[in-house]
Amino acid sequence: MAISVEGKDTPQGLSKPQAALKRSFDFFGAAVGLVLTSWIILPAWLLATLDTRANGFFTQERVARNGRIFRVVKLRTMRPDTRLDTTVTTGHDPRITRLGRFFRRAKIDELPQLFNVLVGHMSFVGPRPDVPGYADALEGEDRVILSVRPGITGPATLAYRNEEELLEQVADPERYNREVIFPDKVRLNREYVEHWSFRKDLGYIWRTVVG
């Protein structure tokens, strides 16, 4: 069975009971998470606003389930730099502020995505949401990745936990991301969807929390 998305067929991933279980966990987990972390998110938003001289909440278009577009919410960690026009970030990207580096290292900048999980844009576990031009351009059986909600964490996220440092070591970060990292993420994410289990999701969350 396949889902038709903008003229393309997306292979069916999780069964309806599996999808319902995953979504229920996401909804209640995100609601609890927002309550428990609001004391971190709100002061961090204020600090990010002062640090970057812009709204401390940063939103950007990303590709969601079935190829739909949504706006992911994160804490702003970068200032604009007219010399750079790329969505690929390296470890010493000059746009990242000192406070932003701390937020990124501690994963505090990811906390507002709990809102995206709560409203159904994202899941706790799944493929990371890409900017348009990557996941939405997948072909054939690889499009099964689009049958699930993108996640805050997942196998590819954990495998490339140090992606920014890795990109810093290559001459052409954009090309390396496009030709090496992204195809490997597709492989990992496709395996995740095709062999999904709730137990594995809990394992990915645990590994993310404990580092």
C-alpha positions as CSV (number, residue, x, y, z in Angstrom):
1,M,0.0,0.0,0.0
2,A,1.2,3.5,-0.8
3,I,0.3,7.1,0.0
4,S,0.1,9.5,-2.9
5,V,2.1,12.7,-2.1
6,E,2.4,15.5,-4.7
7,G,2.2,13.1,-7.6
8,K,4.5,10.5,-6.0
9,D,3.7,7.3,-4.1
10,T,4.9,7.0,-0.6
11,P,5.2,3.4,0.7
12,Q,3.2,2.6,3.7
13,G,5.2,2.4,6.9
14,L,3.7,1.7,10.4
15,S,0.4,-0.1,10.8
16,K,-2.5,1.9,12.2
17,P,-2.2,0.4,15.7
18,Q,1.6,1.1,15.7
19,A,1.0,4.6,14.5
20,A,-1.7,5.2,17.2
21,L,0.6,3.9,19.9
22,K,3.4,6.1,18.8
23,R,1.2,9.2,18.5
24,S,-0.3,8.6,22.0
25,F,3.1,8.4,23.6
26,D,4.2,11.5,21.7
27,F,1.2,13.6,22.8
28,F,1.3,12.7,26.5
29,G,5.1,12.8,26.6
30,A,5.3,16.2,25.0
31,A,2.6,17.6,27.3
32,V,4.5,16.4,30.4
33,G,7.8,17.5,28.9
34,L,6.6,21.1,28.2
35,V,5.4,21.4,31.8
36,L,8.7,20.0,33.2
37,T,11.0,22.1,31.0
38,S,9.1,25.4,30.8
39,W,11.4,26.7,33.6
40,I,14.3,26.1,31.2
41,I,12.7,27.1,27.9
42,L,11.4,30.6,29.0
43,P,14.7,31.9,30.5
44,A,16.6,30.4,27.6
45,W,14.3,32.2,25.2
46,L,15.0,35.5,27.0
47,L,18.8,34.9,27.0
48,A,18.7,33.9,23.3
49,T,16.8,37.1,22.4
50,L,19.3,39.3,24.2
51,D,22.3,37.3,22.8
52,T,21.2,37.3,19.1
53,R,19.3,40.6,19.1
54,A,16.3,38.8,17.6
55,N,13.3,36.7,18.7
56,G,14.8,33.9,20.8
57,F,12.5,31.4,19.1
58,F,13.8,30.5,15.7
59,T,11.4,28.9,13.2
60,Q,12.2,27.4,9.8
61,E,10.4,25.4,7.1
62,R,11.0,21.7,7.3
63,V,9.5,18.6,5.6
64,A,7.0,16.6,7.6
65,R,5.1,13.4,7.2
66,N,3.8,12.8,3.6
67,G,5.9,15.7,2.3
68,R,3.9,18.4,4.0
69,I,5.7,21.6,5.2
70,F,5.7,22.8,8.8
71,R,7.7,25.2,10.8
72,V,10.0,23.7,13.4
73,V,10.6,25.7,16.6
74,K,14.0,25.9,18.2
75,L,15.9,28.4,20.3
76,R,17.9,30.8,18.2
77,T,21.6,30.1,18.5
78,M,23.0,32.1,15.5
79,R,23.3,35.6,14.2
80,P,23.0,36.4,10.5
81,D,26.2,36.6,8.5
82,T,25.9,37.9,4.9
83,R,29.1,36.0,4.0
84,L,27.4,32.7,4.5
85,D,24.2,31.5,2.8
86,T,23.9,27.8,3.6
87,T,21.8,25.6,5.8
88,V,24.8,23.3,6.5
89,T,26.4,24.1,9.8
90,T,29.9,23.2,10.8
91,G,31.4,23.1,14.3
92,H,33.1,26.5,14.1
93,D,30.4,28.3,12.1
94,P,30.9,32.0,12.8
95,R,27.2,32.6,12.9
96,I,26.9,30.6,16.2
97,T,27.1,32.7,19.3
98,R,29.0,31.7,22.4
99,L,25.7,31.2,24.3
100,G,24.4,29.4,21.2
101,R,27.2,26.9,21.3
102,F,26.3,26.1,24.9
103,F,22.6,25.7,24.0
104,R,23.5,23.4,21.1
105,R,26.0,21.3,23.1
106,A,23.5,20.8,25.9
107,K,20.6,20.3,23.4
108,I,18.7,23.1,25.1
109,D,17.9,24.6,21.7
110,E,15.9,21.5,20.9
111,L,13.5,21.8,23.8
112,P,10.9,24.0,22.0
113,Q,10.4,21.2,19.5
114,L,8.2,19.6,22.2
115,F,5.5,21.9,20.9
116,N,5.9,20.5,17.4
117,V,5.5,17.0,18.9
118,L,2.5,18.1,20.9
119,V,0.6,19.4,17.9
120,G,1.5,16.5,15.7
121,H,4.2,18.0,13.4
122,M,6.9,15.8,14.9
123,S,7.5,12.7,17.0
124,F,10.0,12.1,19.8
125,V,11.7,9.5,17.5
126,G,12.0,9.5,13.8
127,P,14.1,10.9,10.9
128,R,15.3,14.4,11.6
129,P,13.1,17.0,9.7
130,D,15.0,18.2,6.6
131,V,14.8,21.5,4.9
132,P,13.0,21.3,1.5
133,G,15.1,19.7,-1.2
134,Y,16.3,16.6,0.6
135,A,13.7,14.2,2.1
136,D,10.9,15.5,-0.2
137,A,13.1,14.6,-3.2
138,L,13.4,10.9,-2.2
139,E,12.4,8.3,-4.8
140,G,11.0,4.8,-4.8
141,E,11.1,2.7,-1.6
142,D,13.1,5.4,0.2
143,R,10.0,7.5,0.4
144,V,8.8,5.2,3.2
145,I,10.7,7.6,5.4
146,L,8.0,10.2,4.7
147,S,5.3,7.9,6.0
148,V,6.2,8.7,9.6
149,R,6.6,12.0,11.5
150,P,10.1,13.4,11.7
151,G,11.7,13.1,15.1
152,I,13.7,15.0,17.7
153,T,16.0,12.0,17.9
154,G,16.5,8.7,16.1
155,P,19.1,6.3,14.8
156,A,20.5,8.7,12.2
157,T,20.6,11.6,14.7
158,L,22.5,9.4,17.2
159,A,24.9,8.1,14.5
160,Y,25.7,11.7,13.5
161,R,25.6,13.3,16.9
162,N,28.9,15.0,16.0
163,E,27.9,16.0,12.5
164,E,29.0,19.6,12.8
165,E,32.5,18.6,13.9
166,L,32.6,16.0,11.0
167,L,31.7,18.6,8.4
168,E,34.3,21.0,9.7
169,Q,37.0,18.5,8.7
170,V,36.1,18.4,5.0
171,A,36.8,20.9,2.2
172,D,33.3,21.1,0.9
173,P,30.7,20.6,3.7
174,E,27.7,21.0,1.5
175,R,28.9,18.4,-1.0
176,Y,29.9,16.0,1.7
177,N,26.6,16.3,3.4
178,R,24.7,15.8,0.1
179,E,26.8,12.9,-1.2
180,V,27.9,11.0,1.9
181,I,26.0,11.9,5.1
182,F,22.5,12.3,3.7
183,P,22.5,9.0,1.8
184,D,23.6,7.2,4.9
185,K,20.9,8.9,7.0
186,V,18.4,7.7,4.4
187,R,19.6,4.1,4.8
188,L,19.4,4.4,8.6
189,N,16.0,6.0,8.6
190,R,14.6,3.5,6.1
191,E,15.7,0.7,8.3
192,Y,14.1,2.4,11.3
193,V,10.7,2.7,9.7
194,E,10.7,-0.8,8.1
195,H,11.7,-2.4,11.5
196,W,9.9,-0.1,13.9
197,S,9.1,-1.1,17.4
198,F,8.0,0.8,20.5
199,R,10.8,-0.8,22.5
200,K,13.4,0.6,20.1
201,D,11.9,4.1,20.3
202,L,12.3,4.0,24.1
203,G,15.9,2.9,23.6
204,Y,16.6,5.8,21.3
205,I,15.1,8.2,23.8
206,W,17.2,6.7,26.6
207,R,20.4,6.9,24.6
208,T,19.7,10.5,23.7
209,V,19.0,11.5,27.3
210,V,22.1,9.7,28.8
211,G,24.3,10.8,25.9
